[in-house]
């Protein structure tokens, strides 16, 4: 049985990815700050674990619990910003939080589990970023800057991680429906993203998707 860790698993992309991977034979470790929202995921094939990806001490405790597992797939999905706004209204602590959430936390988690992933014959680390990291917009503030930071991290890891037999992927979606039952126009869904993540995980070991933009297409009426 293949094993996956998925962060940001309490809703949207992370929640749907955990369900799809489990339904297709993965042992999944679902991670989020909001453990109550993950309870419906808990099953024979899904463990749920409460962790704040911005807290490096919590990341280390999480690693100690699972340090002996073999790991095939790590989905760094947890992300967001600290109420991004116009730069004139921004605060340094907002930028620090957004960077920890999107870049330094996922980096540290990935670093700690590197040796576990070397045991896999098709190891993959996926970073769920955003088109907001490629195209700045007014009011994007700490969010767009942090998402752009993911791109720099991924570029570096993609150069360094082949020596460990690990593929590095950056997914850049546009607008996503993250809350069940609240349909947004011109948005892709968590299920859409889960299907893409699963597809990437099943590609042959010699094939890597370096960078993938994902967007919604409006239907003709």
Order of alpha helices (4+ residues) and beta strands (2+ residues): beta-alpha-beta-beta-alpha-beta-alpha-alpha-alpha-beta-alpha-beta-beta-beta-alpha-beta
